[in-house]
Amino acid sequence: MEVATFGAGCFWHVEADFRKIKGVTNVVVGYMGGHTQNPRYDEVCSDKTGHVEVAQITFNPKKVSYAQLLDVFWTIHDPTQINRQGLDVGTQYRTVIYYHSEEQKREAEASKKALDASKKFKKPIATAIVPAETFYRAEEYHQQYYKKQGNVC
């Protein structure tokens, strides 16, 4: 099993989208990239902790590749937006790939470069590609949020 971590706006929809992929064995939502230990949701939303809402994905690389996960990542949000996705505004919604190995870093950079070169978007890709940091699991009510609400995303 391997781990991938992505920030692509509100973590509820990111989690739901990645749960649908064959080969993904688990998705946990949480926070990464900030300067406060054990942040709470209200603190992250205050825009003062520096954290990003992320989905941490555990996957079987024999069934789904990291490159395939990157393809999904690029399609589920607007990677040209810096601190917003749709109606969600704030630094916690920034677009970011947290890599867990040098191989993931190389694949993410190559994927970003190819997307930028494709001119699919009129603006340049703003997604940061940075080393994974401490992952803080979000509060339990955020885990599988849509499922708990009876929604199918």
Backbone as CSV, one residue per row, in Angstrom:
resi,resn,N_x,N_y,N_z,CA_x,CA_y,CA_z,C_x,C_y,C_z
1,MET,0.834,-1.179,0.000,0.000,0.000,0.000,0.882,1.247,0.000
2,GLU,0.375,2.273,-0.654,1.054,3.569,-0.686,0.068,4.645,-0.266
3,VAL,0.608,5.842,-0.016,-0.208,6.966,0.432,0.011,8.147,-0.506
4,ALA,-1.073,8.845,-0.805,-1.035,10.097,-1.577,-1.848,11.122,-0.792
5,THR,-1.430,12.387,-0.838,-2.158,13.432,-0.120,-2.369,14.627,-1.040
6,PHE,-3.646,15.038,-1.169,-4.006,16.129,-2.060,-4.891,17.154,-1.364
7,GLY,-4.645,18.419,-1.672,-5.530,19.508,-1.289,-6.163,20.050,-2.555
8,ALA,-7.496,20.034,-2.606,-8.197,20.458,-3.829,-9.526,21.111,-3.474
9,GLY,-9.507,21.956,-2.465,-10.737,22.588,-2.012,-11.301,21.859,-0.818
10,CYS,-12.594,21.964,-0.626,-13.265,21.325,0.508,-12.985,19.823,0.498
11,PHE,-12.490,19.313,1.606,-12.082,17.910,1.628,-13.240,16.924,1.531
12,TRP,-14.466,17.359,1.767,-15.597,16.438,1.671,-15.740,15.875,0.268
13,HIS,-15.706,16.750,-0.728,-15.891,16.245,-2.096,-14.649,15.522,-2.588
14,VAL,-13.470,15.944,-2.143,-12.234,15.270,-2.553,-12.263,13.824,-2.055
15,GLU,-12.646,13.664,-0.802,-12.754,12.313,-0.231,-13.741,11.468,-1.038
16,ALA,-14.903,12.007,-1.287,-15.941,11.257,-2.002,-15.469,10.847,-3.397
17,ASP,-14.801,11.738,-4.104,-14.327,11.424,-5.453,-13.279,10.317,-5.440
18,PHE,-12.348,10.368,-4.504,-11.298,9.347,-4.475,-11.802,8.010,-3.947
19,ARG,-12.827,7.997,-3.129,-13.385,6.732,-2.630,-13.967,5.883,-3.759
20,LYS,-14.334,6.490,-4.857,-14.959,5.782,-5.980,-13.952,4.991,-6.823
21,ILE,-12.675,5.215,-6.610,-11.653,4.643,-7.490,-11.261,3.239,-7.033
22,LYS,-11.344,2.300,-7.959,-10.917,0.930,-7.677,-9.414,0.943,-7.382
23,GLY,-9.039,0.322,-6.297,-7.636,0.306,-5.882,-7.354,1.256,-4.733
24,VAL,-8.278,2.184,-4.477,-8.168,3.048,-3.305,-8.770,2.269,-2.141
25,THR,-7.988,2.076,-1.093,-8.458,1.256,0.023,-8.992,2.088,1.185
26,ASN,-8.577,3.352,1.275,-9.070,4.219,2.338,-8.798,5.676,1.988
27,VAL,-9.671,6.539,2.460,-9.470,7.978,2.326,-9.833,8.602,3.668
28,VAL,-8.917,9.398,4.200,-9.130,10.090,5.469,-8.941,11.570,5.201
29,VAL,-9.836,12.402,5.728,-9.675,13.843,5.556,-9.003,14.444,6.778
30,GLY,-8.257,15.507,6.512,-7.545,16.161,7.607,-6.875,17.430,7.142
31,TYR,-5.820,17.773,7.870,-5.129,19.049,7.664,-3.628,18.799,7.540
32,MET,-2.998,19.579,6.680,-1.549,19.469,6.494,-1.003,20.828,6.097
33,GLY,0.262,21.027,6.394,0.965,22.195,5.877,0.918,23.436,6.729
34,GLY,0.438,23.352,7.934,0.351,24.540,8.770,1.376,24.555,9.881
35,HIS,1.219,25.503,10.776,2.189,25.689,11.850,1.615,25.436,13.243
36,THR,0.364,25.025,13.334,-0.275,24.742,14.617,-0.404,23.239,14.784
37,GLN,-0.038,22.733,15.966,-0.198,21.305,16.210,-1.643,20.991,16.551
38,ASN,-2.122,19.854,16.051,-3.470,19.370,16.329,-4.551,20.425,16.106
39,PRO,-4.584,21.015,14.916,-5.569,22.070,14.670,-6.992,21.522,14.633
40,ARG,-7.916,22.351,15.031,-9.343,22.045,14.926,-9.879,22.717,13.665
41,TYR,-11.022,22.237,13.200,-11.627,22.759,11.986,-11.849,24.267,12.061
42,ASP,-12.366,24.734,13.182,-12.631,26.167,13.309,-11.344,26.981,13.247
43,GLU,-10.250,26.421,13.740,-8.962,27.119,13.671,-8.443,27.159,12.233
44,VAL,-8.562,26.039,11.532,-8.116,25.985,10.138,-8.929,26.978,9.307
45,CYS,-10.240,27.036,9.555,-11.113,27.949,8.806,-10.877,29.414,9.151
46,SER,-10.182,29.680,10.250,-9.889,31.068,10.632,-8.818,31.670,9.725
47,ASP,-8.172,30.814,8.920,-7.127,31.256,7.998,-5.844,31.662,8.727
48,LYS,-5.693,31.220,9.986,-4.525,31.621,10.781,-3.534,30.490,11.052
49,THR,-3.911,29.245,10.769,-3.010,28.130,11.094,-2.095,27.747,9.930
50,GLY,-2.473,28.151,8.713,-1.677,27.812,7.542,-1.954,26.439,6.969
51,HIS,-2.887,25.692,7.551,-3.183,24.346,7.079,-4.052,24.355,5.825
52,VAL,-3.978,23.248,5.118,-4.807,22.989,3.953,-5.745,21.839,4.312
53,GLU,-6.991,21.914,3.863,-7.880,20.766,3.964,-7.402,19.754,2.925
54,VAL,-7.070,18.544,3.374,-6.533,17.527,2.469,-7.272,16.208,2.610
55,ALA,-7.125,15.404,1.589,-7.553,14.013,1.635,-6.286,13.166,1.542
56,GLN,-6.132,12.261,2.504,-4.994,11.348,2.475,-5.528,9.987,2.016
57,ILE,-4.976,9.541,0.904,-5.493,8.380,0.187,-4.520,7.214,0.333
58,THR,-5.016,6.089,0.798,-4.237,4.857,0.814,-4.683,4.052,-0.395
59,PHE,-3.710,3.609,-1.186,-4.056,2.913,-2.427,-3.118,1.757,-2.695
60,ASN,-3.631,0.810,-3.471,-2.864,-0.352,-3.883,-2.278,-0.046,-5.260
61,PRO,-0.967,0.165,-5.367,-0.379,0.530,-6.658,-0.455,-0.578,-7.713
62,LYS,-0.842,-1.770,-7.310,-1.047,-2.842,-8.289,-2.402,-2.709,-8.971
63,LYS,-3.288,-1.904,-8.368,-4.634,-1.729,-8.919,-4.881,-0.330,-9.465
64,VAL,-4.200,0.655,-8.918,-4.323,2.031,-9.401,-2.974,2.717,-9.202
65,SER,-2.520,3.398,-10.215,-1.210,4.044,-10.137,-1.321,5.451,-9.555
66,TYR,-0.213,5.947,-9.077,-0.167,7.330,-8.596,-0.506,8.283,-9.740
67,ALA,-0.039,7.966,-10.942,-0.354,8.797,-12.111,-1.864,8.860,-12.345
68,GLN,-2.565,7.764,-12.142,-4.020,7.766,-12.293,-4.681,8.633,-11.222
69,LEU,-4.145,8.595,-10.012,-4.675,9.452,-8.946,-4.442,10.919,-9.285
70,LEU,-3.287,11.223,-9.856,-3.015,12.600,-10.291,-4.023,13.039,-11.350
71,ASP,-4.334,12.151,-12.282,-5.329,12.489,-13.314,-6.667,12.857,-12.682
72,VAL,-7.077,12.118,-11.670,-8.327,12.427,-10.969,-8.196,13.776,-10.266
73,PHE,-7.099,13.975,-9.573,-6.855,15.236,-8.861,-7.045,16.438,-9.786
74,TRP,-6.471,16.383,-10.974,-6.561,17.521,-11.897,-7.988,17.765,-12.378
75,THR,-8.814,16.722,-12.402,-10.164,16.889,-12.947,-11.217,17.281,-11.909
76,ILE,-10.919,17.122,-10.618,-11.956,17.376,-9.611,-11.932,18.796,-9.047
77,HIS,-11.015,19.614,-9.522,-10.974,21.000,-9.040,-10.327,21.878,-10.097
78,ASP,-10.316,23.176,-9.839,-9.670,24.126,-10.745,-8.267,24.407,-10.219
79,PRO,-7.248,23.813,-10.823,-5.886,23.966,-10.311,-5.257,25.329,-10.617
80,THR,-6.023,26.223,-11.225,-5.499,27.572,-11.483,-5.888,28.546,-10.372
81,GLN,-6.772,28.131,-9.507,-7.220,28.981,-8.394,-6.247,28.836,-7.229
82,ILE,-5.837,29.937,-6.654,-4.831,29.867,-5.592,-5.456,29.590,-4.229
83,ASN,-6.367,30.377,-3.781,-6.946,30.201,-2.450,-8.460,30.134,-2.495
84,ARG,-8.964,29.385,-3.451,-10.409,29.201,-3.536,-10.731,28.038,-4.453
85,GLN,-11.889,27.463,-4.216,-12.480,26.478,-5.112,-13.975,26.724,-5.070
86,GLY,-14.524,27.142,-6.176,-15.948,27.464,-6.214,-16.280,28.578,-5.244
87,LEU,-17.236,28.325,-4.377,-17.643,29.334,-3.395,-16.773,29.330,-2.148
88,ASP,-15.907,28.323,-2.005,-15.034,28.232,-0.835,-13.801,29.101,-1.034
89,VAL,-13.592,30.047,-0.118,-12.469,30.975,-0.229,-11.654,30.924,1.049
90,GLY,-10.326,30.872,0.898,-9.413,30.870,2.036,-8.199,30.022,1.721
91,THR,-7.129,30.243,2.449,-5.892,29.514,2.184,-6.040,28.018,2.436
92,GLN,-7.004,27.628,3.262,-7.198,26.198,3.535,-7.720,25.445,2.313
93,TYR,-8.158,26.168,1.291,-8.688,25.545,0.075,-7.688,25.564,-1.081
94,ARG,-6.446,25.928,-0.803,-5.477,26.022,-1.903,-5.196,24.659,-2.527
95,THR,-4.768,24.711,-3.761,-4.465,23.501,-4.524,-3.031,23.081,-4.255
96,VAL,-2.868,21.839,-3.787,-1.525,21.378,-3.418,-1.442,19.856,-3.508
97,ILE,-0.280,19.410,-3.949,0.068,17.992,-3.935,1.182,17.835,-2.907
98,TYR,0.925,17.026,-1.892,1.956,16.696,-0.913,2.552,15.355,-1.313
99,TYR,3.830,15.340,-1.652,4.436,14.083,-2.092,5.091,13.363,-0.919
100,HIS,5.056,12.025,-1.004,5.583,11.169,0.061,6.865,10.458,-0.350
101,SER,7.324,10.693,-1.574,8.571,10.085,-2.057,9.091,10.930,-3.214
102,GLU,10.342,10.710,-3.540,10.924,11.425,-4.682,10.240,11.012,-5.987
103,GLU,9.811,9.752,-6.061,9.098,9.290,-7.248,7.769,10.025,-7.403
104,GLN,7.038,10.185,-6.305,5.792,10.949,-6.361,6.068,12.394,-6.777
105,LYS,7.135,12.962,-6.269,7.488,14.340,-6.641,7.723,14.435,-8.142
106,ARG,8.521,13.517,-8.700,8.813,13.524,-10.141,7.532,13.365,-10.958
107,GLU,6.689,12.423,-10.560,5.441,12.194,-11.300,4.524,13.412,-11.223
108,ALA,4.422,14.009,-10.043,3.552,15.177,-9.876,4.056,16.347,-10.716
109,GLU,5.358,16.591,-10.689,5.915,17.695,-11.473,5.725,17.467,-12.969
110,ALA,5.950,16.246,-13.430,5.771,15.932,-14.851,4.296,16.074,-15.253
111,SER,3.413,15.632,-14.386,1.977,15.727,-14.662,1.531,17.187,-14.725
112,LYS,2.016,17.995,-13.812,1.677,19.426,-13.802,2.211,20.107,-15.057
113,LYS,3.429,19.787,-15.417,4.040,20.383,-16.602,3.247,20.015,-17.856
114,ALA,2.844,18.760,-17.957,2.075,18.313,-19.119,0.702,18.999,-19.171
115,LEU,0.064,19.164,-18.012,-1.234,19.836,-17.978,-1.090,21.297,-18.385
116,ASP,-0.076,21.956,-17.873,0.166,23.354,-18.238,0.401,23.478,-19.748
117,ALA,1.215,22.576,-20.294,1.536,22.611,-21.723,0.317,22.305,-22.596
118,SER,-0.637,21.587,-22.061,-1.820,21.223,-22.840,-2.724,22.418,-23.126
119,LYS,-2.549,23.494,-22.357,-3.367,24.711,-22.493,-4.856,24.435,-22.239
120,LYS,-5.135,23.393,-21.466,-6.518,23.095,-21.093,-7.126,24.266,-20.316
121,PHE,-6.298,24.937,-19.535,-6.744,26.088,-18.755,-6.130,27.356,-19.332
122,LYS,-6.883,28.445,-19.282,-6.376,29.718,-19.808,-5.327,30.329,-18.893
123,LYS,-5.409,29.998,-17.601,-4.442,30.518,-16.634,-3.439,29.413,-16.298
124,PRO,-2.262,29.786,-15.803,-1.271,28.763,-15.437,-1.730,27.946,-14.231
125,ILE,-1.227,26.734,-14.149,-1.534,25.856,-13.030,-0.863,26.421,-11.773
126,ALA,-1.648,26.612,-10.719,-1.158,27.215,-9.477,-0.836,26.181,-8.406
127,THR,-1.054,24.932,-8.684,-0.862,23.872,-7.699,0.569,23.827,-7.195
128,ALA,0.714,23.865,-5.873,2.030,23.699,-5.253,2.321,22.206,-5.140
129,ILE,3.578,21.851,-5.286,4.026,20.467,-5.097,5.103,20.521,-4.026
130,VAL,4.763,20.008,-2.846,5.644,20.151,-1.680,5.726,18.840,-0.899
131,PRO,6.782,18.683,-0.103,6.909,17.451,0.691,5.769,17.324,1.706
132,ALA,5.337,16.102,1.917,4.308,15.845,2.932,4.838,16.228,4.301
133,GLU,3.942,16.750,5.099,4.265,17.139,6.475,3.392,16.319,7.406
134,THR,3.327,16.714,8.653,2.486,16.008,9.608,1.026,16.110,9.180
135,PHE,0.374,14.974,9.146,-1.051,14.910,8.803,-1.845,14.875,10.103
136,TYR,-2.811,15.779,10.197,-3.713,15.804,11.347,-5.091,15.383,10.876
137,ARG,-5.564,14.286,11.398,-6.885,13.772,11.036,-7.951,14.781,11.480
138,ALA,-8.887,15.064,10.582,-9.982,15.977,10.913,-10.938,15.287,11.892
139,GLU,-11.758,16.088,12.500,-12.735,15.600,13.447,-13.600,14.524,12.798
140,GLU,-14.102,13.610,13.624,-14.825,12.447,13.118,-16.035,12.823,12.260
141,TYR,-16.725,13.904,12.592,-17.915,14.251,11.810,-17.575,14.650,10.369
142,HIS,-16.299,14.926,10.086,-15.888,15.239,8.711,-15.589,13.976,7.893
143,GLN,-15.286,12.877,8.552,-14.931,11.645,7.851,-16.179,11.076,7.167
144,GLN,-16.061,10.791,5.865,-17.170,10.267,5.062,-18.425,11.117,5.258
145,TYR,-18.234,12.412,5.217,-19.289,13.376,5.508,-20.535,13.159,4.651
146,TYR,-20.347,13.019,3.354,-21.504,12.867,2.473,-22.271,11.583,2.788
147,LYS,-21.561,10.522,3.051,-22.214,9.246,3.388,-23.024,9.411,4.667
148,LYS,-22.465,10.084,5.657,-23.162,10.292,6.927,-24.399,11.162,6.755
149,GLN,-24.377,12.045,5.756,-25.516,12.921,5.505,-26.559,12.284,4.603
150,GLY,-26.246,11.060,4.133,-27.179,10.374,3.254,-27.120,10.847,1.819
151,ASN,-26.042,11.567,1.481,-25.887,12.071,0.117,-24.975,11.170,-0.694
152,VAL,-25.263,11.040,-1.937,-24.361,10.342,-2.846,-23.684,11.401,-3.680
153,CYS,-22.396,11.479,-3.601,-21.663,12.502,-4.316,-21.097,11.940,-5.588
